[in-house]
Amino acid sequence: MSGPMLEIRNLCKAFPTRNAFGRRTGEVRAVDNVSFSIDKGRVYGLAGESGSGKSTIARMIMGLERPDSGDILIDGRSITDRSSGRVHGRQVQMVFQNPGSSLNPRRTVGQSVAVPLDAHGYPRAGRQKRITELLDMVQLPANFAQRYPHELSGGQKQRVAIARALAVEPKLLVLDEPTSALDVSVQAKVMDLLADLGREMDLTYLFISHDLSLMRNFAGDVGILYRGVIVEHGTSDAVFDHPAHDYTRLLLASVPVISKEEEALRPHIPLIDGEIPTPEMLIALRQQAVKQTITNEVQTDD
């Protein structure tokens, strides 16, 4: 049956702010009434700068944080009810940003991949065969099961992390900046692997990143998150070719380019050196642009 694999409904999460004496002085709304959905087999890209609330949303989907309000549904079933933790764990897994810190240095690759198998009661008799199958899925030889993380490259560590995430055959993978710690050439190989696995296993991805170049090529739909609010969403082509929000244009204008042709395609808006733009700054920029336009028209008339 087709339909959303993940639904986020009016999700809110705030964290308290405290003074030097530990007294609560207010709160920061990390996620503010966020709603979106991902159809089965699709890739949804959630973009935004550091501190925009991307990882907080990921942690709530994984059950590591509880929302203050709103709901999260996976395959039509709410996960805010803690009574179905094991079922939730089988449906959704996460690939973290830094594979070096997400793998236990004291465990071999085989032991790390076996952790979710142990947690979900996979039969011991077939465990070694399953580990070999998982390593093969991520294009690593079977003898890597005896290696330790310090013996692997960054790309190999991330492949192990992906194999571990796939161990219990989840339907949804949350990819939290999965390539930001990797070299550019390795990034491309890991993204190609994820795309192939998605097609072969009918996986649904939530791809969280600040790298808009990767997102454009990988995600079918995109949401732009700014200060805990989704300010724009749509298909990748629509958002990247015709950005409607000032903040989206600001992000696209910040993407590095290597040719004049790419430079011509970027939105051209004034940037504020050294400052993260607030809504007030964006409004001021727009007002400044309007005033300049009026001034130019008056001068032309004169």
C-alpha positions in Angstrom: 0.0 0.0 0.0 1.4 3.4 -0.9 1.4 6.4 1.4 3.7 8.3 3.8 6.4 6.3 5.5 7.1 9.3 7.8 4.6 12.0 8.9 5.7 14.9 11.1 2.7 16.8 12.4 3.0 20.2 14.1 6.2 19.2 15.9 7.5 21.5 18.7 10.5 21.3 20.9 12.0 24.0 23.2 15.0 24.0 25.5 15.3 26.1 28.6 17.9 28.9 28.8 19.6 29.5 32.2 21.8 32.2 33.7 25.1 31.8 35.5 23.3 30.7 38.7 21.4 28.0 36.9 18.0 29.8 37.0 15.7 29.4 34.1 15.5 32.7 32.2 13.5 31.6 29.1 13.6 29.1 26.4 14.8 28.5 22.8 12.3 27.0 20.4 14.5 24.6 18.5 11.6 23.2 16.5 8.5 25.3 16.0 5.4 23.8 14.6 7.1 21.7 11.9 5.1 19.5 9.5 6.2 17.4 6.5 5.8 13.9 5.2 7.9 11.5 3.1 6.2 8.9 0.8 7.5 5.4 0.8 10.6 5.0 -1.3 11.3 8.7 -1.5 14.2 10.9 -0.3 13.3 14.1 1.6 16.1 16.6 2.1 16.0 18.8 5.2 18.4 21.7 4.7 19.5 24.5 7.0 22.5 26.0 8.7 23.9 24.7 12.1 21.5 25.5 14.9 18.4 25.5 12.7 16.8 22.4 14.4 17.7 19.6 11.9 19.4 17.3 14.4 16.7 17.9 17.0 14.1 16.7 14.6 16.2 13.6 13.9 16.6 12.9 17.6 12.9 13.1 18.1 12.2 10.7 15.2 14.7 8.3 16.8 13.0 8.5 20.2 16.1 10.2 21.7 14.2 13.4 22.5 10.5 13.7 23.4 8.5 16.5 21.6 6.8 19.1 23.6 3.8 18.8 21.3 2.9 17.4 17.9 3.1 13.9 16.6 5.5 11.6 14.6 4.0 8.7 12.6 6.0 6.0 11.0 4.1 3.9 8.5 0.9 5.4 9.9 1.7 4.5 13.6 2.5 7.2 16.2 5.8 6.7 17.9 5.2 9.2 20.7 3.7 6.3 22.6 6.7 4.6 24.2 5.0 1.2 24.4 6.3 0.1 21.0 10.0 0.8 21.3 11.2 -2.5 19.7 8.8 -2.1 16.7 10.0 1.4 16.3 13.6 0.3 16.3 13.0 -2.2 13.5 11.3 0.4 11.3 13.8 3.3 11.6 17.5 3.5 12.0 20.0 6.3 11.8 23.4 7.0 10.2 25.3 9.6 12.2 27.6 12.4 11.0 30.9 11.2 12.3 31.6 7.4 11.7 34.7 7.7 13.8 32.7 8.5 17.0 29.6 6.4 16.2 31.6 3.2 16.2 32.9 1.7 19.5 36.8 1.6 19.1 36.9 -1.5 21.4 34.6 -3.6 19.2 35.4 -5.2 15.9 33.4 -4.4 12.8 31.5 -7.7 13.2 30.7 -6.9 16.8 29.4 -3.4 16.0 27.2 -4.7 13.2 25.9 -7.4 15.5 24.7 -4.9 18.2 21.2 -4.3 16.6 21.0 -8.0 15.8 21.5 -8.8 19.5 19.0 -6.1 20.6 16.3 -7.5 18.4 16.8 -11.1 19.1 18.3 -12.3 15.8 19.1 -16.1 16.0 22.7 -16.7 17.0 23.0 -19.6 14.5 22.7 -17.3 11.5 24.4 -14.2 12.9 27.8 -14.6 11.2 26.2 -15.2 7.8 24.0 -12.1 8.3 27.1 -10.0 9.2 28.8 -11.2 6.0 25.7 -10.3 3.9 25.6 -6.8 5.4 29.2 -6.1 4.7 28.7 -7.3 1.1 25.8 -4.9 0.8 28.1 -2.0 1.6 30.8 -3.3 -0.7 33.2 -4.5 2.1 34.9 -7.9 2.1 33.9 -10.5 4.8 37.3 -10.3 6.5 36.6 -6.7 7.6 34.5 -8.3 10.4 37.7 -8.9 12.3 39.0 -5.4 12.0 38.8 -2.5 14.4 37.6 1.0 13.5 41.2 2.5 13.8 42.2 0.1 10.9 39.6 1.6 8.5 39.4 4.8 6.4 36.7 7.3 7.0 34.7 6.0 4.0 35.0 2.4 5.2 33.9 3.4 8.7 30.8 5.0 7.3 30.0 1.9 5.2 30.2 -0.1 8.4 27.8 2.4 10.1 25.4 2.0 7.1 25.7 -1.8 7.4 24.8 -1.6 11.1 21.8 0.6 10.4 20.5 -1.9 7.8 21.0 -5.0 10.1 17.3 -5.2 11.2 15.9 -4.3 7.8 14.4 -0.9 8.6 12.1 0.9 6.2 13.3 4.4 7.0 16.9 5.6 7.4 17.6 9.0 9.0 20.9 10.3 7.5 22.3 13.1 9.7 25.0 14.8 7.7 26.4 11.3 6.6 29.2 12.6 4.5 30.3 15.9 6.1 33.3 14.2 7.8 34.5 12.6 4.5 36.7 13.8 1.6 34.8 15.0 -1.5 35.7 11.9 -3.6 34.6 9.6 -0.8 31.4 11.5 -0.4 30.3 10.7 -4.0 31.0 7.0 -3.5 29.0 6.9 -0.3 26.1 8.8 -1.8 26.1 6.4 -4.8 26.0 3.5 -2.4 23.0 5.0 -0.5 21.2 5.6 -3.8 21.8 2.0 -4.9 20.7 0.6 -1.5 17.6 2.8 -1.6 16.5 1.4 -5.0 17.3 -2.3 -4.1 15.7 -2.3 -0.7 12.9 0.2 -1.3 14.2 2.4 1.5 12.8 5.8 2.5 15.4 8.4 3.5 15.4 11.6 5.5 18.6 13.3 4.4 19.7 16.0 6.7 22.5 18.3 5.4 23.7 21.8 5.0 25.4 20.7 1.7 22.9 21.9 -0.9 25.0 20.6 -3.8 24.6 17.0 -2.5 21.0 17.5 -1.6 20.0 18.7 -5.1 21.4 15.5 -6.6 20.1 13.1 -4.0 16.8 14.3 -2.7 13.5 14.4 -4.6 11.8 16.8 -2.2 13.4 19.5 0.0 12.4 21.4 3.1 14.3 24.5 4.1 14.6 24.9 7.9 15.3 28.3 9.5 15.4 28.9 13.3 13.1 25.8 13.8 10.6 26.7 11.1 10.2 25.2 7.6 10.1 28.4 5.5 10.0 26.7 2.1 9.4 23.2 0.8 8.8 21.5 -2.6 10.4 19.4 -5.2 14.2 19.8 -5.5 13.9 21.3 -8.9 11.3 23.9 -7.8 13.2 24.9 -4.7 16.6 25.1 -6.3 15.6 26.6 -9.6 12.9 29.0 -8.3 13.5 29.7 -4.6 10.6 31.7 -3.1 12.0 32.6 0.3 14.8 35.1 1.1 16.5 32.6 3.4 16.5 29.9 0.6 18.1 32.4 -1.8 20.6 33.3 0.9 21.6 29.6 1.3 21.9 29.1 -2.5 24.0 32.3 -2.9 26.4 30.9 -0.3 27.1 27.7 -2.2 30.7 27.7 -3.5 31.1 27.7 -7.3 34.0 26.9 -9.6 32.9 28.5 -12.9 31.3 31.6 -14.3 28.4 29.5 -15.6 27.6 28.3 -12.0 28.1 31.8 -10.7 25.4 33.1 -13.1 22.9 30.6 -11.8 23.3 31.6 -8.2 20.8 34.1 -6.7 22.6 37.5 -6.1 21.6 39.1 -2.9 23.6 41.2 -0.4 25.2 39.2 2.4 25.9 40.5 5.9 29.6 39.7 6.7 30.1 37.7 9.9 26.5 37.5 11.0 23.8 34.8 10.8 20.8 36.6 9.3 17.7 37.0 11.5 14.2 37.6 10.1 14.7 41.3 11.0 17.9 41.4 8.9 16.2 39.8 5.9 13.3 42.3 6.2 15.8 45.2 6.4 17.6 43.9 3.3 14.3 43.8 1.4 13.3 47.3 2.5 16.8 48.5 1.5 16.4 47.0 -1.9 12.9 48.6 -2.3 14.2 52.0 -1.3 17.1 51.7 -3.7 14.7 50.8 -6.5 12.5 53.9 -5.8 15.6 56.1 -5.6 16.8 54.8 -9.0 13.4 55.4 -10.5 13.2 59.0 -9.2 16.7 59.7 -10.5 15.7 58.3 -13.9 12.6 60.5 -14.1 14.7 63.6 -13.2 
